[in-house]
Amino acid sequence: MQSPIIFIQIKDKRIYINETDFIPFLQTNIPEHSLSFKVNENIIWEVKTVSHDLNSKIIQLEVTNYNPDEFTTFSFQELKFEIEKIEFRELIWSELEPLLSSYKKIDLMPLCKKEQEKDDLSSSENRFQTLPQNLDFSIASSDVPKKYHEVFSFPFSSIKFHDGHISFLEKFKFFRGPIEFKIFNPNLLEEFEYIKSYFPKVMGIKKFNVLADIEITDYRITGTKATSPRIDLIDHNFIEKINRRRVLDLSKITADLVGSIFDLEELTKSSGIPNLNSLPNQTEEDVIKIFLEERDIRNQKQIEFLAFEKQSPLEKIKFNLKPKFGFIFSLEGKSKFYCWELLNHNATYIWSLKNQNSSIDLFETVEEEISLIAKIGRKEYRKYYKENSLNLEYTFYALHHNKVNVNPEIGFENWKNKLEGLIS
């Protein structure tokens, strides 16, 4: 503690040094079974240190103000040394009594200093009018509300989403069963239950902190309140981050799907992530933008050019998962071309029909070729095409991304010029 004059707070049979550090009554000279403090009072005392023994870790305190007007430093006080016991000296009964809901005075008087007899008698007489003598109110006061303040962590995986709030159950030593809490936030929706696993991913934590107040009367829960700074952070921008994370996870799909090429709807369904009404519905171009904004992509300029300048408006961009995640673009030129570009790879694969009047479906052919590449590899596929090109009804081209690391601008321009010359 930084100064001889400090503040302490008394609640829940604990002596708080600040908002979190406390000493239980068991580790003080206060007879906890002989009194109960009023639960609806914010009891903060100004105290001074009378003595402190570093070896026994006992500190003696004297109360200098039972009702201070200003105590802002309380929250910032720090324990500079270990305390195992607090001993109060010279308590003033006339100041202490109004703070108590029940007590056994005979047990408390050894802690109090002697006051003027008149004051003491007056106080006793007033007390006698309202409380029978020799009655242990600590036993007969279950109808007096008891309040608890708890700080704990709770896993995202165990919460349940509702419109406007989340709910969860937690157990404590002071109550016989689990207690239900609700944390309110107008941005929360019941359908977030389906994307619950994304909340810890985006926040980077598995559990969130909870500040809870519980009121118990006659062994029943009569009031609860819970808040969490992390839950308060959930807003439109946070949900947009979840949506972007969902998009990035499309590249991680490992399901054994039939076929090699998928449209966005098929891919989203395969991901197991429902398209919630509260999440924006992306276009294929939106998906590509998110990948390029969130990841450092080696062939970013090539993907941008194909997606936003050369993609045919008559078709939608397609996706593939094997051998790695990539895009299939449809290009219009002297004939139809399908162009395959993988993330962070060094070549663009292009197919077109030798005879535009051919009866084969170019898209189906490209899907078969990509499946073949997934099985035998890109190097073996180029060898296969070279050996069989005369007998095939399609033409295959591989445009390499040269000088990407040495001079990206020149490398991209060379690639672009080759592509334009090929399809024009």
C-alpha positions, 0 to 999 in steps of 0.5 A, spaced: 500 500 500 502 506 498 500 511 504 499 510 511 492 512 509 488 508 505 481 505 503 478 499 504 471 496 502 467 491 506 462 486 503 461 479 502 464 478 509 471 480 505 475 486 506 477 489 499 483 493 498 481 494 491 476 492 486 480 485 486 484 484 492 481 482 499 482 478 505 476 474 508 473 475 515 476 469 517 483 472 516 481 478 521 480 479 528 472 480 526 468 475 529 464 473 522 459 469 526 457 475 531 455 480 526 452 481 519 453 488 515 448 491 511 448 489 504 444 495 501 450 499 504 456 501 500 461 500 506 468 504 505 472 506 511 478 510 511 484 507 515 491 508 517 496 503 518 498 502 526 503 497 525 505 491 520 509 485 521 513 483 515 514 476 518 508 474 521 504 478 515 499 481 520 497 488 519 493 492 524 489 498 522 485 503 525 479 506 522 479 514 521 473 515 517 467 511 517 463 514 511 468 518 507 466 523 502 471 521 497 475 515 495 477 515 488 484 512 490 481 505 492 480 502 485 488 504 484 491 501 491 496 496 490 498 491 495 506 492 495 507 486 500 503 480 502 498 480 508 495 474 511 491 477 517 488 484 518 487 486 525 482 492 527 484 496 533 479 501 537 473 501 533 468 506 535 461 502 536 457 508 535 459 508 528 459 501 527 453 499 529 449 503 524 452 499 519 450 492 521 443 488 520 445 484 526 450 482 531 452 479 538 454 486 541 458 482 547 463 479 542 464 485 538 466 490 544 473 487 545 474 490 538 471 497 540 474 503 544 471 505 550 466 511 549 462 516 553 457 512 558 452 516 556 453 515 548 454 508 550 447 507 554 443 511 549 446 507 543 444 500 547 437 503 549 435 504 542 438 498 540 434 494 545 428 497 543 428 494 536 432 487 537 431 482 543 437 481 547 441 475 547 439 473 540 444 470 535 441 474 528 446 471 524 442 464 524 435 467 524 437 472 518 436 468 512 431 473 509 436 478 509 438 479 502 446 477 501 449 480 495 455 477 492 460 480 486 464 475 482 469 475 476 470 469 472 471 467 465 466 463 461 467 459 454 464 461 448 462 454 446 458 454 452 453 460 451 447 460 448 445 466 443 438 469 443 435 476 440 438 481 444 442 477 449 446 471 451 445 466 456 449 461 460 449 457 467 455 458 472 456 454 479 459 457 485 461 455 492 456 459 496 449 456 492 447 449 491 445 449 484 447 453 477 445 460 476 443 463 470 446 469 467 444 474 461 448 479 458 445 484 454 447 487 447 442 489 442 446 487 436 446 479 438 441 475 434 439 468 436 441 465 429 449 467 431 448 460 435 450 457 428 456 461 427 458 461 435 465 457 433 467 464 430 467 468 436 473 466 439 477 465 433 475 473 431 477 475 438 483 471 439 480 468 446 477 461 448 473 465 454 471 472 456 471 475 462 464 476 466 463 481 472 457 478 475 452 480 481 448 475 485 443 477 490 440 471 495 434 471 499 432 466 504 436 461 500 433 463 493 436 467 487 432 474 487 437 478 483 442 477 478 446 482 473 452 480 468 456 484 464 462 483 459 467 488 456 468 482 450 460 481 449 460 489 449 464 489 443 460 485 438 457 490 433 456 490 426 463 491 425 465 485 429 460 481 425 463 483 418 470 480 421 466 474 422 463 474 415 470 475 412 473 469 417 468 465 414 470 467 407 477 465 408 475 458 411 473 456 404 480 455 402 480 450 408 474 445 406 477 438 406 470 434 405 471 429 399 466 433 394 464 430 388 467 434 382 473 439 381 469 445 380 464 449 384 460 455 384 459 459 390 453 457 393 455 450 392 462 451 396 458 455 402 454 449 403 459 444 403 463 449 408 457 447 413 456 454 415 449 457 414 448 463 410 445 467 415 440 473 414 444 477 418 451 476 414 452 479 407 451 475 401 457 476 398 458 475 390 464 471 387 468 478 386 467 480 394 470 473 396 476 474 391 477 481 394 477 479 401 482 474 400 486 479 397 485 484 402 486 479 408 492 475 405 499 476 402 498 473 395 504 472 391 500 472 384 495 478 387 495 482 380 494 476 376 488 474 380 485 481 380 486 482 372 482 476 371 477 477 376 475 484 375 477 486 368 477 479 363 472 475 367 466 474 362 459 477 364 456 471 362 458 467 367 460 466 374 467 465 377 468 458 379 472 455 385 476 449 386 479 445 392 484 440 389 490 440 389 489 447 392 484 452 393 483 456 386 479 460 381 476 458 374 475 464 370 471 464 364 474 469 358 472 471 352 476 472 346 477 469 339 474 463 342 472 461 349 477 460 354 477 457 361 483 460 366 485 456 372 489 460 377 491 457 384 493 462 390 500 463 391 502 459 385 507 461 379 503 459 373 496 460 369 493 454 366 488 456 360 484 451 356 480 452 349 477 448 344 481 447 337 474 447 334 469 451 336 464 447 333 466 441 337 461 437 340 464 436 347 463 441 353 469 445 354 467 446 362 466 439 363 473 438 360 476 443 364 473 440 370 476 433 368 483 436 367 483 439 374 481 432 377 487 429 373 492 434 375 490 433 382 491 426 382 498 426 377 500 433 379 502 439 374 508 437 372 506 430 370 500 433 367 504 438 362 508 432 360 501 428 359 499 434 354 505 434 350 505 427 349 497 427 347 496 434 344 495 432 337 489 427 339 486 432 344 480 436 342 482 442 346 488 446 347 492 447 353 497 453 355 501 454 361 503 462 362 508 462 368 509 468 372 516 470 371 520 475 375 515 476 380 520 476 386 525 480 382 521 485 379 513 484 380 511 490 375 515 487 369 513 480 371 506 482 371 506 486 364 510 480 361 504 475 363 499 480 361 501 481 354 502 474 353 495 472 356 492 478 351 496 475 345 493 468 346 486 470 347 485 476 342 
